[in-house]
Amino acid sequence: MKEPVYITFANKIAAMIDSGIYKAEEKLPSIRNLHKENGLSIGTVLQSFNYLLDKGLVISREKSGYFVNHSLGKRLPLPKALPASLSERSVHIDQLLQKLRINGTSRNFVTFANALPDNRLLPFNSIKRAIQQTSRDSSGNYLKLESRIGNQELREEIAKRSFLWKGSTHADELIITNGATEAILCCLKAVTKPGDTVLVQDPCYYGIMQVLEALDLKIATIPSHPETGISVDDVKEACEKLAIKACVLVSNFNNPDGASISTEGKKQLAEFANSHQIPLVEDDIYGELFFKGSRPDTIKAYDTDGWVMYCSSFTKTLVPGFRIGWCAAGRFTYDVARIKSMHNGSTSNFSQRVVLQLLSSGSYERHLQKLRLELNKNLIRTTSLIEQHFPKGTKVTRPKGGLVIWVELPENINAADFQEKAFQHEVSYAPGELFSSKGDYQHYIRISYCNLWENKVQKALVKLGDLLSAFSESSAA
């Protein structure tokens, strides 16, 4: 799918803003000059500016032209990546998760703890039409049990989308699951036994650690940096020194630190997995939610012998409640399908058919284009408020996709302890401890930017920042 010229040109300007060539509040070249210098029509240049306006990167001033958004001026440092020691340990995350308070009962309550898009950002009318169309099938085929690997047509549509990330996945390799978490669980169960050690990046999404805990697996970690991601050398060293039976790595926009693995890193990881015959479970649940350029590639795209097991879902992008995920399990396809079948049978037939309608009609792709714009605007707004209202010394990530921001607070704030105070003021977040197997990140928090942006959301984030600032100042006094 070729990218429109106006988006390509807009991304070029966005990259120049991001690199500091054009600074906050600086005037951008005029439409007429850009038209002459780049050989583009005035209409195309105007479309590019409108696209940048939608993304919140530029502002328009009447009779003066376009300027870089002033809110992009203050850039806080990146959170510190903590060193991870090469050791194996058991996982005990579920008990901590039970203490997490996310949602209040008041209409004014706002949560920044959920990494799920607000229902109002989803394509409600398209979903409604797809449900109606599916239910009109007079044969009643949607009432039957689907095969254990999932609807054939849906798997074919998903396989077609693999070309967007330079892949060539075949429908026969795909298994439809109840979300990406089940896909990861089935993949790990196919290649490990209780007591085995699995390598993950740190910080790590707590859902992955829940899977390891449920399967009675040990965990080993390597550090993740929010800008550069993981080091392939760290993966190799861990596999040389420890008895690693499988790796679980997030290729794009890791939850919570937003880190992505470079294309070269993905190639090297695929080559390493294949040459050393180590199963690599790739979690790419956020890959469709990119804000710049084209859809990022995957480790699976460079898999030659089927040792990479690719997992994703529509939970974060389309219909969270349907829980439609999938995996491309490579050489382990039969074993993963067998485990999926024994685990809970087949995934909902009706839900699969509704998602199929949304994909085949083009509704999903149109929705993604709108969703990416809204999320990117939310990211800019959220970052700006954190810069203005959070305590002195705060550090924040600058993700290029996904749904969350990783925030390092001053060390005198224990995020888990402070959670109760925030809850009393009708706001919540995810404390950093949830993303560590050994209780690290006590002064870190994860903030999601996937709410529908409204006055209530803005006020809640300002309130949270002011509460944290007041507490930090009083503790330091």
C-alpha positions as CSV (number, residue, x, y, z in Angstrom):
1,M,0.0,0.0,0.0
2,K,1.8,3.1,-1.3
3,E,1.9,6.1,1.1
4,P,0.2,9.3,-0.3
5,V,2.7,12.0,-1.4
6,Y,1.4,14.6,1.0
7,I,2.0,12.2,4.0
8,T,5.5,11.4,2.8
9,F,6.3,15.1,2.6
10,A,4.6,15.9,6.0
11,N,6.7,13.1,7.6
12,K,9.8,14.7,6.2
13,I,8.9,18.0,7.9
14,A,7.9,16.2,11.1
15,A,11.4,14.5,11.1
16,M,13.0,17.9,10.8
17,I,11.0,19.2,13.7
18,D,11.8,16.1,15.8
19,S,15.6,16.5,15.1
20,G,15.5,20.2,16.0
21,I,16.1,21.6,12.6
22,Y,12.9,23.5,13.0
23,K,12.5,24.5,16.7
24,A,9.4,25.4,18.8
25,E,7.6,28.5,17.7
26,E,9.9,28.8,14.6
27,K,8.1,29.9,11.4
28,L,8.1,27.2,8.7
29,P,8.8,27.9,5.0
30,S,5.8,29.3,3.1
31,I,3.5,27.0,1.0
32,R,4.7,28.8,-2.1
33,N,8.4,28.3,-1.4
34,L,7.9,24.6,-0.5
35,H,5.9,24.3,-3.8
36,K,8.8,25.7,-5.8
37,E,11.7,24.0,-4.0
38,N,10.1,20.5,-3.9
39,G,8.2,20.3,-7.2
40,L,4.9,19.6,-5.4
41,S,1.6,21.2,-6.2
42,I,0.3,23.9,-3.8
43,G,-2.6,21.6,-3.0
44,T,-0.2,18.8,-1.9
45,V,1.8,21.1,0.3
46,L,-1.4,22.4,1.9
47,Q,-2.6,18.9,2.5
48,S,0.8,18.2,4.2
49,F,0.3,21.2,6.5
50,N,-3.2,20.1,7.4
51,Y,-1.9,16.7,8.2
52,L,0.7,18.2,10.5
53,L,-2.0,20.4,12.1
54,D,-4.0,17.3,12.8
55,K,-1.0,15.7,14.4
56,G,-0.5,18.8,16.6
57,L,3.0,19.4,15.4
58,V,2.3,22.8,13.8
59,I,-0.1,25.7,14.4
60,S,-1.5,28.2,11.9
61,R,-1.5,31.9,12.5
62,E,-3.7,34.1,10.3
63,K,-1.8,36.0,7.6
64,S,1.5,34.8,9.2
65,G,1.8,31.2,8.0
66,Y,2.6,28.0,9.8
67,F,4.8,27.6,13.0
68,V,6.1,24.7,15.0
69,N,3.8,24.1,17.9
70,H,5.2,26.0,21.0
71,S,4.3,23.0,23.3
72,L,7.1,21.0,21.6
73,G,9.8,23.3,23.0
74,K,10.4,21.9,26.5
75,R,11.9,18.4,26.2
76,L,12.4,16.5,29.5
77,P,15.2,13.9,29.7
78,L,14.4,10.3,29.0
79,P,13.8,7.9,32.0
80,K,16.8,6.0,33.1
81,A,17.1,2.3,32.0
82,L,18.0,0.1,34.9
83,P,20.7,-2.5,34.6
84,A,19.4,-6.0,34.6
85,S,21.5,-8.7,36.3
86,L,21.8,-12.1,34.5
87,S,20.0,-14.3,36.9
88,E,17.0,-16.6,37.0
89,R,14.1,-16.1,39.4
90,S,10.5,-17.1,39.9
91,V,7.7,-14.7,39.0
92,H,5.2,-13.5,41.6
93,I,3.3,-10.6,39.9
94,D,-0.4,-11.6,40.4
95,Q,-0.5,-10.7,44.1
96,L,0.7,-7.2,43.3
97,L,-1.7,-6.8,40.4
98,Q,-4.6,-7.5,42.8
99,K,-3.8,-4.4,44.7
100,L,-4.0,-2.2,41.6
101,R,-6.9,0.3,41.7
102,I,-7.8,1.4,38.2
103,N,-11.4,2.5,38.0
104,G,-13.5,4.6,40.4
105,T,-17.3,4.8,40.5
106,S,-17.7,8.6,40.1
107,R,-18.5,10.1,36.7
108,N,-15.6,12.5,37.3
109,F,-13.0,9.7,37.8
110,V,-10.3,9.4,35.1
111,T,-7.9,6.5,34.7
112,F,-4.6,6.7,33.0
113,A,-3.9,3.1,34.0
114,N,-5.7,1.3,31.2
115,A,-3.8,0.7,27.9
116,L,-7.0,0.3,25.9
117,P,-8.5,2.9,23.5
118,D,-11.5,4.7,24.7
119,N,-14.7,3.2,23.2
120,R,-15.4,6.6,21.7
121,L,-12.2,6.3,19.6
122,L,-13.4,3.1,18.0
123,P,-15.4,2.9,14.7
124,F,-18.7,2.3,16.4
125,N,-20.9,2.7,13.3
126,S,-18.6,0.4,11.2
127,I,-18.7,-2.2,14.0
128,K,-22.4,-2.0,14.2
129,R,-22.9,-2.5,10.5
130,A,-20.5,-5.4,10.5
131,I,-22.4,-7.0,13.3
132,Q,-25.7,-6.5,11.4
133,Q,-24.3,-7.9,8.2
134,T,-22.9,-10.9,9.9
135,S,-26.1,-11.7,11.7
136,R,-28.1,-11.5,8.4
137,D,-26.4,-14.7,7.1
138,S,-29.5,-16.9,6.6
139,S,-27.4,-20.0,6.7
140,G,-26.7,-19.4,10.4
141,N,-23.0,-20.5,9.9
142,Y,-22.0,-17.9,12.5
143,L,-23.7,-20.1,15.1
144,K,-21.4,-23.1,14.6
145,L,-18.2,-23.9,16.3
146,E,-15.3,-22.6,14.3
147,S,-12.2,-24.8,13.6
148,R,-9.5,-24.8,16.2
149,I,-7.2,-22.7,14.1
150,G,-9.9,-20.1,13.3
151,N,-11.9,-18.8,10.3
152,Q,-10.1,-19.4,7.0
153,E,-11.1,-16.1,5.4
154,L,-10.1,-14.1,8.5
155,R,-6.7,-15.8,8.5
156,E,-6.3,-15.0,4.8
157,E,-7.0,-11.3,5.5
158,I,-4.5,-11.2,8.3
159,A,-1.9,-12.9,6.1
160,K,-2.4,-10.2,3.5
161,R,-1.7,-7.5,6.1
162,S,1.7,-9.1,6.8
163,F,2.9,-7.5,3.6
164,L,2.6,-4.1,5.4
165,W,5.5,-5.2,7.7
166,K,7.6,-6.9,5.0
167,G,6.3,-10.3,6.0
168,S,5.0,-13.2,3.9
169,T,2.9,-15.1,6.4
170,H,0.6,-17.8,5.0
171,A,-2.9,-18.3,6.3
172,D,-2.1,-22.0,7.1
173,E,0.5,-20.8,9.6
174,L,-2.0,-18.6,11.5
175,I,-4.0,-19.6,14.6
176,I,-6.8,-17.3,15.9
177,T,-6.7,-16.9,19.7
178,N,-8.6,-15.1,22.5
179,G,-6.3,-12.1,22.4
180,A,-2.5,-11.8,22.2
181,T,-2.1,-13.0,25.8
182,E,-3.5,-16.4,24.9
183,A,-1.3,-16.5,21.8
184,I,1.8,-15.9,23.9
185,L,0.7,-18.5,26.5
186,C,0.1,-21.2,23.9
187,C,3.4,-20.5,22.2
188,L,5.3,-20.7,25.4
189,K,3.5,-23.8,26.5
190,A,4.5,-25.5,23.2
191,V,8.2,-24.9,23.7
192,T,8.8,-25.0,27.5
193,K,8.0,-27.0,30.6
194,P,7.6,-25.9,34.3
195,G,10.9,-24.7,35.7
196,D,12.4,-23.6,32.4
197,T,13.8,-20.0,32.1
198,V,12.4,-17.5,29.6
199,L,14.2,-14.2,28.6
200,V,12.2,-11.0,28.5
201,Q,13.1,-7.3,28.4
202,D,13.0,-5.0,31.4
203,P,10.7,-3.2,32.0
204,C,8.2,-5.8,30.9
205,Y,4.4,-5.8,30.5
206,Y,2.9,-7.4,33.5
207,G,0.6,-9.6,31.4
208,I,3.6,-11.4,30.0
209,M,4.8,-12.0,33.6
210,Q,1.4,-13.3,34.5
211,V,1.7,-15.9,31.7
212,L,5.2,-16.9,33.0
213,E,3.8,-17.2,36.5
214,A,0.8,-19.3,35.4
215,L,3.1,-21.7,33.5
216,D,5.5,-21.9,36.4
217,L,8.4,-20.6,34.4
218,K,11.4,-18.7,35.6
219,I,12.3,-15.3,34.2
220,A,15.6,-13.7,33.2
221,T,15.8,-10.1,32.0
222,I,17.8,-7.8,29.8
223,P,17.6,-4.0,30.0
224,S,15.5,-2.0,27.6
225,H,16.3,1.6,26.8
226,P,13.3,3.8,25.7
227,E,15.1,5.2,22.7
228,T,17.3,2.4,21.5
229,G,15.4,-0.7,22.8
230,I,17.2,-3.9,23.7
231,S,20.8,-4.9,22.7
232,V,21.1,-8.0,20.6
233,D,24.4,-8.6,22.3
234,D,22.6,-8.8,25.7
235,V,20.3,-11.4,24.2
236,K,23.2,-13.5,23.0
237,E,25.1,-13.2,26.3
238,A,22.0,-14.2,28.3
239,C,21.5,-17.3,26.1
240,E,25.2,-18.2,26.4
241,K,25.3,-17.9,30.2
242,L,21.8,-19.2,31.2
243,A,19.7,-22.1,30.0
244,I,17.3,-20.0,28.1
245,K,14.5,-22.1,26.6
246,A,12.6,-19.3,24.9
247,C,12.6,-15.5,24.5
248,V,9.6,-13.2,24.6
249,L,10.4,-9.8,23.0
250,V,8.2,-6.8,22.1
251,S,9.4,-5.7,18.7
252,N,7.5,-2.3,18.4
253,F,6.5,0.2,21.1
254,N,7.1,-1.9,24.2
255,N,4.6,-1.5,27.0
256,P,5.6,0.5,29.2
257,D,8.7,2.3,27.9
258,G,7.7,2.6,24.2
259,A,11.0,1.0,23.0
260,S,11.3,-0.5,19.5
261,I,13.9,-2.8,18.1
262,S,15.7,-1.4,15.0
263,T,15.4,-3.2,11.7
264,E,19.0,-4.3,11.9
265,G,18.3,-5.7,15.4
266,K,15.3,-7.5,14.2
267,K,17.3,-9.1,11.4
268,Q,20.0,-10.2,13.9
269,L,17.5,-11.6,16.3
270,A,15.8,-13.7,13.7
271,E,19.1,-15.0,12.5
272,F,20.2,-15.8,16.1
273,A,16.9,-17.6,16.9
274,N,17.2,-19.7,13.7
275,S,21.0,-20.5,14.0
276,H,20.8,-21.4,17.7
277,Q,17.3,-23.0,17.4
278,I,15.9,-20.9,20.3
279,P,12.1,-20.2,20.0
280,L,11.5,-16.4,20.0
281,V,8.0,-15.3,20.8
282,E,7.4,-11.9,19.2
283,D,4.7,-9.7,20.8
284,D,3.7,-7.0,18.2
285,I,0.4,-5.9,19.6
286,Y,1.1,-2.2,19.1
287,G,2.8,-2.4,15.6
288,E,-0.2,-0.9,13.8
289,L,-0.2,2.2,16.1
290,F,2.7,4.1,14.6
291,F,2.8,7.9,14.3
292,K,5.5,8.5,11.7
293,G,6.4,7.0,8.4
294,S,5.1,3.5,7.5
295,R,4.2,0.4,9.4
296,P,7.3,-0.8,11.3
297,D,8.7,-4.2,10.3
298,T,8.9,-7.3,12.6
299,I,11.3,-9.9,13.6
300,K,9.1,-12.5,11.9
301,A,9.7,-10.8,8.6
302,Y,13.2,-12.1,8.7
303,D,12.5,-15.5,10.0
304,T,13.8,-18.2,7.7
305,D,13.3,-21.5,9.5
306,G,10.2,-20.9,11.7
307,W,11.8,-20.3,15.1
308,V,10.0,-16.9,15.4
309,M,6.5,-17.1,16.8
310,Y,4.6,-13.9,16.0
311,C,1.7,-12.8,18.2
312,S,-0.7,-9.9,17.9
313,S,-4.4,-9.0,18.2
314,F,-7.1,-6.4,17.4
315,T,-7.6,-5.7,21.1
316,K,-5.7,-2.5,21.1
317,T,-6.9,-1.2,17.8
318,L,-10.4,-2.3,17.0
319,V,-12.7,-4.2,19.4
320,P,-11.2,-4.9,22.8
321,G,-14.2,-6.9,24.0
322,F,-14.1,-9.4,21.1
323,R,-10.6,-10.6,22.2
324,I,-9.5,-11.6,18.7
325,G,-5.8,-12.3,18.6
326,W,-3.6,-14.5,16.5
327,C,-0.2,-16.1,16.2
328,A,2.0,-17.2,13.3
329,A,3.8,-20.0,15.1
330,G,6.2,-21.2,12.4
331,R,7.5,-24.7,12.9
332,F,5.4,-25.0,16.1
333,T,2.0,-24.4,14.4
334,Y,0.7,-27.9,15.0
335,D,1.7,-27.9,18.7
336,V,0.3,-24.4,19.3
337,A,-3.0,-25.3,17.6
338,R,-3.3,-28.4,19.7
339,I,-2.6,-26.5,22.9
340,K,-5.1,-23.8,21.9
341,S,-7.8,-26.4,21.3
342,M,-7.2,-28.1,24.6
343,H,-7.1,-24.8,26.4
344,N,-10.5,-23.5,25.5
345,G,-11.6,-24.9,22.1
346,S,-12.1,-22.5,19.2
347,T,-12.4,-18.7,19.4
348,S,-15.8,-17.1,19.0
349,N,-17.1,-17.8,15.4
350,F,-19.4,-14.7,15.4
351,S,-16.6,-12.3,16.6
352,Q,-14.2,-13.6,14.0
353,R,-16.7,-13.0,11.2
354,V,-17.4,-9.4,12.4
355,V,-13.7,-8.6,12.4
356,L,-13.5,-10.2,8.9
357,Q,-16.1,-7.8,7.6
358,L,-14.2,-4.9,9.0
359,L,-11.0,-5.9,7.4
360,S,-12.3,-6.9,4.0
361,S,-14.5,-3.8,3.7
362,G,-11.5,-1.4,4.3
363,S,-13.2,-0.1,7.5
364,Y,-10.3,-1.2,9.6
365,E,-7.6,0.6,7.6
366,R,-9.7,3.8,7.5
367,H,-10.2,3.6,11.2
368,L,-6.5,3.1,11.9
369,Q,-5.6,6.3,9.9
370,K,-8.0,8.3,12.1
371,L,-7.0,6.6,15.3
372,R,-3.2,7.2,14.8
373,L,-3.9,10.9,14.3
374,E,-6.0,11.1,17.5
375,L,-3.5,9.2,19.6
376,N,-0.6,11.3,18.3
377,K,-2.4,14.4,19.3
378,N,-3.1,12.9,22.7
379,L,0.5,12.1,23.1
380,I,1.6,15.6,22.4
381,R,-1.1,17.1,24.8
382,T,-0.2,14.6,27.5
383,T,3.5,15.2,27.2
384,S,3.0,18.9,27.3
385,L,1.0,18.8,30.5
386,I,3.5,16.5,32.1
387,E,6.3,18.9,31.2
388,Q,4.3,21.8,32.7
389,H,2.8,20.3,35.9
390,F,4.8,17.3,37.0
391,P,7.5,17.6,39.7
392,K,10.9,19.1,38.9
393,G,13.2,16.3,37.9
394,T,10.6,14.3,36.1
395,K,11.7,12.3,33.0
396,V,9.5,11.1,30.3
397,T,9.6,8.9,27.2
398,R,8.9,10.1,23.6
399,P,7.3,7.1,22.0
400,K,6.7,7.0,18.3
401,G,3.7,4.8,18.6
402,G,1.6,2.7,21.0
403,L,-0.7,3.9,23.8
404,V,1.5,4.7,26.8
405,I,4.2,7.0,28.2
406,W,6.8,5.8,30.8
407,V,7.5,8.5,33.4
408,E,10.3,8.6,35.9
409,L,9.5,10.7,39.0
410,P,11.8,12.1,41.6
411,E,13.2,9.3,43.9
412,N,11.3,10.6,47.0
413,I,8.0,9.5,45.4
414,N,6.9,5.9,45.9
415,A,4.4,5.5,43.1
416,A,2.6,2.5,44.6
417,D,2.2,4.3,48.0
418,F,1.1,7.5,46.3
419,Q,-1.6,5.7,44.4
420,E,-4.2,5.9,47.2
421,K,-3.8,9.7,47.4
422,A,-4.4,10.0,43.6
423,F,-7.4,7.7,43.9
424,Q,-8.9,9.9,46.5
425,H,-8.7,12.8,44.0
426,E,-10.4,10.6,41.3
427,V,-7.4,9.8,39.1
428,S,-5.3,6.6,38.7
429,Y,-2.2,5.4,36.9
430,A,-0.1,2.2,36.7
431,P,2.8,2.2,39.2
432,G,6.2,1.1,37.9
433,E,6.6,-1.9,40.1
434,L,4.0,-3.8,38.0
435,F,6.5,-3.9,35.2
436,S,9.4,-5.5,37.1
437,S,9.9,-9.1,38.2
438,K,12.0,-7.9,41.2
439,G,10.1,-4.8,42.4
440,D,12.1,-2.2,40.6
441,Y,10.8,1.1,39.2
442,Q,9.3,2.2,42.5
443,H,9.4,5.9,41.4
444,Y,8.2,5.3,37.9
445,I,4.6,5.3,36.5
446,R,2.9,4.4,33.3
447,I,0.5,7.0,31.8
448,S,-1.8,6.0,29.0
449,Y,-2.9,8.6,26.4
450,C,-5.8,6.6,24.8
451,N,-8.7,8.4,26.5
452,L,-10.9,10.6,24.3
453,W,-9.4,14.0,24.9
454,E,-11.8,16.2,26.8
455,N,-11.8,18.8,29.6
456,K,-12.2,16.2,32.3
457,V,-9.1,14.3,31.1
458,Q,-7.0,17.4,30.9
459,K,-8.0,18.5,34.4
460,A,-7.3,15.1,35.8
461,L,-3.7,15.0,34.4
462,V,-3.1,18.5,35.7
463,K,-4.4,17.5,39.1
464,L,-2.2,14.4,39.2
465,G,0.9,16.5,38.3
466,D,0.1,19.2,40.9
467,L,-0.4,16.5,43.6
468,L,2.9,14.8,42.7
469,S,4.7,18.2,42.7
470,A,3.3,19.2,46.1
471,F,4.2,15.9,47.6
472,S,7.7,15.9,46.1
473,E,8.4,19.4,47.5
474,S,7.0,18.7,50.9
475,S,9.1,15.5,51.1
476,A,12.2,17.2,50.1
477,A,11.8,20.1,52.6
